[in-house]
Amino acid sequence: MIRFAEQRDFPAVVDLWNCCFPGDETFTAWFFAHSYRPEVTLVDEEDGVLCSMLQMLPYQLHDMRGVRPVTYIYGACTAPACRRQHRMDRLLARSFELDRQAGRAASVLIPQEEWLFDFYDQFGYQTAFYTDSTIVSRADTPVEADGQMRRLTEADIPALRALCPSDGLCLLRTDADWQAQLALFDALGYGVYGWESAGHLTAYAFVWQDGPDKLWAQEICGAHVRQLAQSLLRKSGTRQIRLTGAGMTQKLGCIRYHDDTPVETGYFNLLFN
């Protein structure tokens, strides 16, 4: 039976998650404490056993037809004993029906592995969202610039929104989305930092510790990215930082429109990926 989860399903949902996504207990604990919502968790249950599930997280999409509601499919997984029974096929099909009933324009997702892009193609998803990444090493001399780095807080959300890509095909973040990401990176990552020049935020980075001698700015953008990257390296004492932002070289996510909207290329990120 396919239905939305209830409070009584919480232990089974967590058990299935841990079975299918092992190895990141700290994030799992944070996610289920702060972001999990049973009312958007679609499950497939048989004889009292939770066999498969996915989460239908609500977002707003900006595309050529304006700003419209969409679903972000997250945490799609099937118990090992229930695989090859087309359970995920049925869950996705049901999610599409619910999208159409609710007037949502599309379904988007981020495949966990490269081969899954082809897997999701059979359900009508097309690759549309891309990033670029580069590795920057710590410079021998400080980067000269008029400004300084500082840690960012919820008070900086309007300035963050102004810098984030918002043209073409992209997901739009609400204040609650920004707050959740700030809380996540403050709790589990290296933090969220910005470069301030003449009283204005001119670059920002959501940063993880990516190994003992390396940082990863999972999303970095703005006019003073180089200055911000070097300041992060000097503050942390690490040797390298990986910078990821909007681009065209690395596939990140897919979209399945429920209407005849042509698929463009665009950007989204920071979706618990």
ROMINU-50406 format. One record per atom (N, C-alpha, C): atom name; x, y, z. Coordinates in steps of 0.2 Angstrom, whole numbers. Layout:
N
atome; px; py; pz
CA; X; Y; Z
...
//
This chain:
273
atome; px; py; pz
N; 4; -6; 0
CA; 0; 0; 0
C; 4; 6; 0
N; 3; 11; -4
CA; 7; 17; -5
C; 3; 22; -1
N; 6; 26; 4
CA; 3; 31; 8
C; 8; 36; 10
N; 6; 41; 13
CA; 11; 45; 17
C; 12; 43; 24
N; 18; 44; 26
CA; 20; 41; 33
C; 16; 45; 38
N; 16; 41; 44
CA; 13; 44; 50
C; 18; 44; 56
N; 16; 47; 61
CA; 21; 47; 67
C; 23; 40; 69
N; 18; 35; 69
CA; 20; 29; 71
C; 25; 25; 66
N; 26; 28; 60
CA; 31; 25; 56
C; 38; 27; 57
N; 39; 32; 61
CA; 46; 35; 62
C; 51; 30; 63
N; 51; 25; 68
CA; 56; 20; 69
C; 58; 16; 62
N; 53; 14; 59
CA; 54; 10; 53
C; 57; 15; 47
N; 55; 21; 47
CA; 58; 26; 42
C; 65; 27; 43
N; 67; 28; 49
CA; 74; 29; 51
C; 78; 22; 50
N; 75; 17; 51
CA; 79; 10; 50
C; 80; 9; 43
N; 75; 11; 39
CA; 76; 10; 31
C; 81; 15; 29
N; 81; 21; 31
CA; 86; 26; 29
C; 93; 23; 31
N; 94; 21; 37
CA; 101; 19; 39
C; 103; 13; 35
N; 98; 9; 33
CA; 100; 3; 29
C; 102; 5; 22
N; 99; 10; 19
CA; 100; 12; 12
C; 106; 17; 12
N; 107; 21; 17
CA; 111; 27; 17
C; 116; 26; 23
N; 120; 21; 23
CA; 124; 20; 29
C; 130; 25; 29
N; 133; 26; 35
CA; 140; 29; 35
C; 140; 36; 37
N; 134; 39; 38
CA; 134; 47; 39
C; 129; 48; 45
N; 130; 45; 51
CA; 126; 45; 56
C; 125; 52; 59
N; 130; 56; 59
CA; 129; 63; 61
C; 124; 67; 57
N; 124; 66; 51
CA; 119; 70; 46
C; 112; 67; 47
N; 112; 60; 48
CA; 106; 57; 48
C; 102; 59; 55
N; 106; 60; 60
CA; 103; 62; 67
C; 100; 69; 66
N; 104; 73; 63
CA; 102; 80; 62
C; 96; 81; 57
N; 96; 77; 52
CA; 91; 78; 47
C; 84; 76; 51
N; 84; 70; 54
CA; 78; 68; 57
C; 76; 72; 63
N; 80; 75; 66
CA; 79; 80; 72
C; 76; 87; 69
N; 78; 89; 63
CA; 77; 96; 61
C; 73; 96; 55
N; 73; 92; 50
CA; 70; 93; 44
C; 65; 87; 42
N; 65; 82; 45
CA; 60; 76; 43
C; 53; 78; 44
N; 49; 77; 39
CA; 42; 78; 39
C; 38; 72; 37
N; 34; 68; 41
CA; 31; 62; 39
C; 25; 64; 34
N; 23; 70; 34
CA; 17; 71; 29
C; 19; 72; 22
N; 26; 73; 21
CA; 29; 73; 14
C; 33; 67; 12
N; 33; 62; 17
CA; 36; 56; 16
C; 32; 50; 13
N; 32; 48; 7
CA; 28; 44; 3
C; 31; 37; 4
N; 27; 32; 7
CA; 30; 25; 8
C; 26; 20; 5
N; 29; 14; 4
CA; 26; 8; 1
C; 27; 3; 7
N; 21; 1; 9
CA; 21; -4; 15
C; 17; -10; 13
N; 20; -16; 15
CA; 17; -22; 13
C; 17; -27; 19
N; 11; -29; 22
CA; 11; -34; 27
C; 14; -31; 34
N; 14; -24; 34
CA; 16; -21; 40
C; 24; -19; 40
N; 27; -20; 34
CA; 34; -19; 33
C; 35; -13; 28
N; 39; -9; 30
CA; 41; -3; 26
C; 46; -5; 20
N; 43; -5; 14
CA; 48; -8; 9
C; 51; -3; 5
N; 48; 3; 4
CA; 52; 8; 0
C; 49; 15; 2
N; 53; 20; 1
CA; 50; 27; 2
C; 54; 32; -2
N; 51; 38; -2
CA; 54; 44; -4
C; 51; 50; -1
N; 54; 56; -1
CA; 51; 62; 2
C; 50; 67; -4
N; 44; 70; -4
CA; 42; 75; -8
C; 42; 82; -5
N; 48; 85; -6
CA; 50; 91; -3
C; 47; 97; -7
N; 44; 102; -5
CA; 41; 107; -9
C; 46; 113; -10
N; 46; 115; -16
CA; 51; 120; -18
C; 47; 125; -24
N; 50; 130; -25
CA; 48; 135; -30
C; 53; 135; -36
N; 51; 134; -42
CA; 55; 134; -48
C; 54; 140; -52
N; 60; 143; -54
CA; 60; 148; -59
C; 62; 146; -66
N; 57; 146; -71
CA; 59; 144; -77
C; 56; 149; -82
N; 56; 147; -89
CA; 54; 151; -94
C; 46; 153; -93
N; 43; 149; -89
CA; 35; 151; -88
C; 34; 154; -82
N; 39; 156; -78
CA; 38; 160; -72
C; 40; 156; -66
N; 37; 157; -60
CA; 39; 154; -54
C; 33; 149; -52
N; 34; 143; -52
CA; 29; 138; -51
C; 31; 133; -45
N; 27; 130; -42
CA; 28; 125; -37
C; 31; 118; -40
N; 36; 115; -37
CA; 38; 109; -39
C; 40; 104; -33
N; 41; 98; -35
CA; 43; 93; -29
C; 50; 91; -30
N; 54; 91; -25
CA; 61; 89; -25
C; 60; 82; -22
N; 62; 77; -26
CA; 62; 70; -23
C; 69; 68; -19
N; 68; 67; -13
CA; 74; 66; -9
C; 73; 59; -5
N; 79; 56; -4
CA; 79; 50; 0
C; 76; 44; -3
N; 75; 44; -9
CA; 72; 38; -12
C; 76; 32; -11
N; 73; 27; -8
CA; 76; 21; -7
C; 72; 15; -6
N; 74; 9; -7
CA; 71; 2; -6
C; 75; -2; -2
N; 71; -6; 3
CA; 74; -11; 7
C; 78; -16; 2
N; 83; -19; 4
CA; 87; -24; 0
C; 82; -30; -2
N; 78; -32; 3
CA; 74; -38; 2
C; 68; -37; -3
N; 67; -30; -4
CA; 61; -28; -9
C; 63; -26; -15
N; 69; -26; -17
CA; 72; -23; -23
C; 70; -27; -29
N; 70; -25; -35
CA; 68; -28; -41
C; 61; -30; -41
N; 57; -26; -38
CA; 50; -28; -38
C; 46; -22; -40
N; 49; -17; -43
CA; 46; -11; -46
C; 43; -6; -41
N; 45; -7; -35
CA; 42; -3; -30
C; 43; 5; -31
N; 50; 6; -32
CA; 51; 13; -34
C; 48; 16; -40
N; 47; 12; -45
CA; 43; 14; -51
C; 36; 16; -48
N; 33; 12; -44
CA; 26; 14; -42
C; 26; 20; -37
N; 31; 21; -33
CA; 31; 27; -29
C; 32; 33; -33
N; 36; 33; -38
CA; 37; 39; -42
C; 31; 40; -46
N; 28; 35; -49
CA; 22; 36; -53
C; 16; 40; -48
N; 16; 37; -42
CA; 11; 40; -37
C; 13; 47; -36
N; 19; 49; -35
CA; 21; 56; -34
C; 20; 60; -39
N; 20; 58; -46
CA; 18; 62; -51
C; 11; 63; -51
N; 7; 58; -49
CA; 0; 59; -49
C; -2; 65; -44
N; 1; 64; -38
CA; 0; 69; -33
C; 2; 76; -35
N; 8; 77; -39
CA; 10; 83; -41
C; 5; 86; -46
N; 2; 82; -50
CA; -3; 85; -55
C; -9; 87; -51
N; -11; 83; -46
CA; -17; 85; -43
C; -16; 91; -39
N; -10; 93; -36
CA; -9; 99; -33
C; -6; 105; -37
N; -6; 104; -44
CA; -4; 109; -48
C; 3; 110; -48
N; 7; 106; -46
CA; 15; 107; -47
C; 17; 105; -54
N; 22; 109; -56
CA; 24; 109; -63
C; 29; 104; -64
N; 33; 101; -60
CA; 38; 97; -61
C; 40; 93; -55
N; 44; 88; -56
CA; 48; 84; -51
C; 55; 85; -53
N; 59; 86; -47
CA; 66; 87; -48
C; 70; 82; -43
N; 76; 80; -45
CA; 80; 76; -40
C; 87; 76; -42
N; 91; 74; -37
CA; 98; 73; -38
C; 101; 66; -37
N; 102; 63; -43
CA; 104; 56; -42
C; 111; 55; -38
N; 110; 50; -34
CA; 116; 49; -29
C; 122; 47; -32
N; 122; 43; -38
CA; 127; 41; -42
C; 127; 42; -49
N; 132; 42; -53
CA; 132; 43; -60
C; 127; 39; -64
N; 127; 32; -63
CA; 123; 28; -67
C; 116; 29; -66
N; 114; 32; -60
CA; 107; 33; -59
C; 104; 39; -64
N; 108; 43; -67
CA; 105; 47; -72
C; 101; 43; -77
N; 104; 38; -80
CA; 101; 34; -85
C; 95; 30; -82
N; 95; 28; -75
CA; 90; 25; -72
C; 84; 29; -72
N; 85; 35; -70
CA; 79; 40; -70
C; 76; 42; -76
N; 80; 42; -81
CA; 78; 43; -88
C; 72; 40; -90
N; 71; 33; -88
CA; 65; 29; -90
C; 59; 32; -87
N; 59; 37; -82
CA; 53; 39; -79
C; 52; 46; -82
N; 56; 49; -87
CA; 55; 55; -90
C; 59; 61; -87
N; 64; 59; -83
CA; 68; 64; -80
C; 74; 66; -86
N; 75; 72; -86
CA; 81; 74; -91
C; 86; 78; -87
N; 92; 77; -88
CA; 98; 81; -85
C; 97; 88; -86
N; 97; 93; -81
CA; 96; 100; -83
C; 100; 104; -78
N; 102; 102; -73
CA; 106; 106; -68
C; 113; 104; -67
N; 117; 109; -67
CA; 125; 108; -68
C; 128; 112; -63
N; 134; 110; -61
CA; 139; 114; -57
C; 146; 114; -61
N; 150; 119; -58
CA; 157; 118; -60
C; 161; 118; -53
N; 167; 115; -53
CA; 171; 114; -47
C; 178; 116; -49
N; 182; 119; -45
CA; 189; 120; -46
C; 193; 119; -39
N; 199; 117; -39
CA; 203; 116; -33
C; 208; 122; -33
N; 208; 126; -27
CA; 212; 131; -26
C; 217; 130; -20
N; 223; 131; -21
CA; 228; 130; -16
C; 230; 137; -12
N; 232; 136; -6
CA; 234; 142; -2
C; 239; 146; -5
N; 239; 152; -6
CA; 244; 156; -9
C; 249; 158; -4
N; 255; 159; -6
CA; 261; 160; -2
C; 260; 167; 1
N; 257; 172; -2
CA; 256; 179; 1
C; 249; 180; 1
N; 247; 184; 5
CA; 239; 186; 6
C; 237; 189; 0
N; 230; 188; -2
CA; 227; 191; -8
C; 225; 198; -6
N; 228; 203; -9
CA; 226; 210; -8
C; 219; 212; -10
N; 215; 214; -6
CA; 208; 216; -8
C; 205; 221; -2
N; 201; 225; -5
CA; 197; 230; 0
C; 191; 226; 3
N; 192; 224; 9
CA; 187; 220; 12
C; 189; 215; 17
N; 185; 211; 20
CA; 186; 206; 25
C; 181; 201; 25
N; 184; 195; 27
CA; 179; 189; 28
C; 176; 189; 35
N; 170; 187; 35
CA; 166; 186; 42
C; 161; 180; 42
N; 160; 178; 47
CA; 155; 172; 48
C; 148; 175; 47
N; 143; 172; 43
CA; 137; 174; 41
C; 131; 171; 46
N; 126; 175; 47
CA; 120; 173; 51
C; 114; 174; 47
N; 108; 172; 51
CA; 102; 173; 48
C; 101; 180; 46
N; 104; 185; 49
CA; 103; 192; 47
C; 105; 194; 40
N; 110; 189; 37
CA; 113; 190; 31
C; 108; 187; 25
N; 103; 184; 27
CA; 99; 180; 22
C; 97; 185; 16
N; 95; 191; 17
CA; 93; 195; 11
C; 99; 196; 6
N; 105; 197; 9
CA; 111; 198; 5
C; 113; 192; 2
N; 112; 186; 5
CA; 113; 180; 2
C; 109; 179; -4
N; 102; 180; -3
CA; 98; 179; -9
C; 99; 183; -15
N; 102; 189; -13
CA; 104; 194; -19
C; 110; 191; -23
N; 114; 187; -20
CA; 120; 185; -23
C; 119; 178; -27
N; 114; 174; -24
CA; 113; 168; -27
C; 110; 168; -34
N; 112; 163; -38
CA; 109; 163; -45
C; 101; 163; -45
N; 98; 167; -48
CA; 91; 167; -48
C; 88; 168; -55
N; 92; 168; -60
CA; 89; 169; -67
C; 89; 162; -71
N; 85; 162; -76
CA; 85; 156; -80
C; 81; 150; -76
N; 84; 144; -77
CA; 81; 138; -73
C; 84; 137; -66
N; 81; 138; -61
CA; 84; 138; -54
C; 78; 137; -49
N; 80; 134; -44
CA; 76; 133; -38
C; 77; 139; -34
N; 71; 142; -31
CA; 71; 148; -27
C; 71; 146; -19
N; 75; 149; -15
CA; 75; 147; -8
C; 71; 152; -4
N; 67; 149; 0
CA; 63; 154; 5
C; 68; 155; 11
N; 65; 160; 15
CA; 69; 161; 21
C; 70; 155; 25
N; 65; 151; 26
CA; 66; 145; 29
C; 71; 140; 26
N; 72; 140; 20
CA; 77; 136; 16
C; 84; 138; 18
N; 85; 145; 18
CA; 91; 148; 20
C; 93; 147; 27
N; 88; 147; 31
CA; 89; 146; 38
C; 91; 139; 40
N; 88; 134; 36
CA; 90; 127; 37
C; 97; 126; 35
N; 99; 129; 29
CA; 106; 128; 27
C; 111; 131; 32
N; 109; 137; 34
CA; 114; 140; 39
C; 115; 136; 45
N; 109; 133; 48
CA; 109; 129; 54
C; 113; 122; 52
N; 112; 119; 46
CA; 116; 113; 45
C; 123; 114; 45
N; 125; 119; 41
CA; 133; 120; 40
C; 136; 123; 47
N; 132; 126; 51
CA; 134; 128; 57
C; 135; 122; 62
N; 131; 118; 62
CA; 131; 112; 66
C; 135; 107; 64
N; 136; 105; 57
CA; 140; 99; 55
C; 146; 101; 50
N; 145; 107; 48
CA; 151; 109; 43
C; 156; 114; 46
N; 160; 117; 42
CA; 164; 122; 44
C; 161; 129; 45
N; 155; 130; 42
CA; 152; 136; 43
C; 150; 139; 37
N; 147; 145; 37
CA; 145; 149; 31
C; 149; 156; 32
N; 152; 158; 27
CA; 157; 164; 27
C; 155; 168; 21
N; 156; 175; 22
CA; 156; 179; 17
C; 161; 184; 17
N; 162; 187; 11
CA; 167; 193; 10
C; 163; 199; 10
N; 165; 204; 14
CA; 161; 210; 15
C; 166; 216; 12
N; 164; 220; 8
CA; 167; 226; 5
C; 163; 232; 5
N; 166; 237; 8
CA; 162; 244; 8
C; 155; 243; 11
N; 155; 238; 16
CA; 148; 237; 20
C; 143; 233; 16
N; 145; 230; 11
CA; 141; 225; 7
C; 144; 218; 6
N; 139; 213; 7
CA; 142; 207; 5
C; 143; 206; -2
N; 149; 203; -4
CA; 150; 203; -11
C; 152; 196; -13
N; 152; 191; -8
CA; 153; 184; -10
C; 151; 180; -4
N; 149; 174; -5
CA; 148; 169; 1
C; 150; 162; -1
N; 151; 158; 5
CA; 153; 151; 4
C; 150; 147; 9
N; 146; 141; 8
CA; 144; 136; 12
C; 149; 131; 12
N; 153; 130; 18
CA; 159; 126; 18
C; 159; 120; 23
N; 161; 114; 20
CA; 162; 108; 24
C; 170; 107; 25
N; 172; 104; 30
CA; 178; 101; 31
C; 179; 95; 27
N; 183; 95; 21
CA; 183; 89; 17
C; 190; 85; 17
N; 191; 82; 23
CA; 197; 79; 24
C; 201; 83; 29
N; 207; 80; 31
CA; 211; 83; 36
C; 214; 90; 34
N; 215; 90; 27
CA; 219; 96; 25
C; 216; 99; 19
N; 209; 99; 19
CA; 205; 102; 13
C; 198; 104; 15
N; 196; 110; 12
CA; 189; 112; 13
C; 186; 111; 7
N; 179; 111; 7
CA; 175; 111; 1
C; 169; 116; 2
N; 170; 121; -2
CA; 164; 126; -2
C; 159; 123; -7
N; 154; 120; -4
CA; 149; 117; -8
C; 145; 122; -13
N; 144; 128; -10
CA; 141; 133; -15
C; 145; 139; -13
N; 148; 142; -18
CA; 152; 149; -18
C; 150; 153; -24
N; 149; 159; -22
CA; 147; 164; -28
C; 148; 171; -26
N; 149; 175; -30
CA; 150; 182; -29
C; 156; 185; -33
N; 157; 192; -32
CA; 163; 195; -35
C; 170; 194; -32
N; 170; 192; -26
CA; 176; 191; -23
C; 177; 184; -20
N; 176; 179; -25
CA; 177; 172; -23
C; 184; 171; -21
N; 189; 173; -25
CA; 196; 172; -24
C; 198; 174; -17
N; 196; 180; -15
CA; 198; 183; -9
C; 195; 179; -3
N; 189; 177; -4
CA; 185; 173; 1
C; 189; 166; 2
N; 191; 163; -4
CA; 194; 156; -4
C; 200; 157; 0
N; 205; 162; -1
CA; 211; 162; 2
C; 210; 164; 9
N; 205; 168; 11
CA; 204; 169; 18
C; 202; 163; 22
N; 198; 159; 19
CA; 196; 153; 22
C; 202; 148; 23
N; 206; 148; 18
CA; 212; 143; 19
C; 216; 146; 24
N; 217; 152; 25
CA; 222; 155; 30
C; 219; 154; 37
N; 212; 155; 37
CA; 209; 154; 44
C; 209; 147; 46
N; 208; 142; 42
CA; 207; 135; 44
C; 214; 132; 44
N; 219; 135; 41
CA; 226; 132; 41
C; 226; 126; 36
N; 221; 125; 32
CA; 221; 119; 27
C; 225; 121; 21
N; 226; 116; 17
CA; 231; 118; 11
C; 227; 119; 5
N; 221; 116; 4
CA; 217; 117; -2
C; 209; 118; -1
N; 206; 121; -5
CA; 199; 121; -5
C; 196; 120; -12
N; 190; 116; -12
CA; 187; 114; -18
C; 181; 119; -18
N; 180; 123; -24
CA; 175; 128; -25
C; 170; 125; -30
N; 164; 125; -28
CA; 158; 123; -32
C; 153; 128; -32
N; 151; 129; -39
CA; 146; 134; -40
C; 142; 133; -46
N; 138; 138; -49
CA; 135; 137; -55
C; 139; 136; -61
N; 138; 132; -65
CA; 142; 130; -71
C; 139; 126; -76
N; 143; 122; -80
CA; 140; 118; -85
C; 144; 112; -86
N; 149; 110; -82
CA; 153; 104; -83
C; 151; 98; -80
N; 148; 99; -74
CA; 147; 93; -70
C; 139; 92; -69
N; 137; 86; -71
CA; 129; 85; -70
C; 128; 85; -62
N; 122; 88; -61
CA; 120; 88; -54
C; 113; 85; -53
N; 108; 87; -57
CA; 101; 85; -56
C; 97; 85; -62
N; 91; 82; -61
CA; 87; 81; -67
C; 80; 84; -65
N; 76; 85; -70
CA; 69; 87; -70
C; 65; 83; -74
N; 59; 82; -72
CA; 53; 79; -76
C; 47; 84; -75
N; 46; 87; -81
CA; 40; 92; -81
C; 34; 88; -82
N; 28; 90; -79
CA; 22; 87; -80
C; 18; 90; -85
N; 21; 95; -89
CA; 18; 98; -95
C; 23; 98; -101
N; 21; 102; -105
CA; 26; 102; -111
C; 31; 108; -111
N; 33; 110; -105
CA; 38; 115; -104
C; 45; 112; -107
N; 48; 116; -112
CA; 55; 113; -114
C; 60; 113; -108
N; 64; 109; -108
CA; 69; 108; -103
C; 75; 112; -105
N; 77; 117; -101
CA; 83; 121; -101
C; 88; 118; -97
N; 94; 122; -97
CA; 99; 120; -92
C; 99; 126; -87
N; 101; 124; -80
CA; 101; 128; -75
C; 105; 126; -69
N; 103; 128; -63
CA; 107; 127; -57
C; 102; 126; -51
N; 104; 121; -47
CA; 102; 121; -40
C; 107; 118; -36
N; 107; 118; -29
CA; 112; 115; -25
C; 109; 116; -18
N; 113; 114; -13
CA; 111; 114; -6
C; 105; 111; -4
N; 103; 105; -7
CA; 97; 102; -6
C; 98; 95; -2
N; 102; 96; 3
CA; 104; 90; 7
C; 108; 85; 3
N; 111; 87; -3
CA; 115; 83; -7
C; 122; 83; -5
//
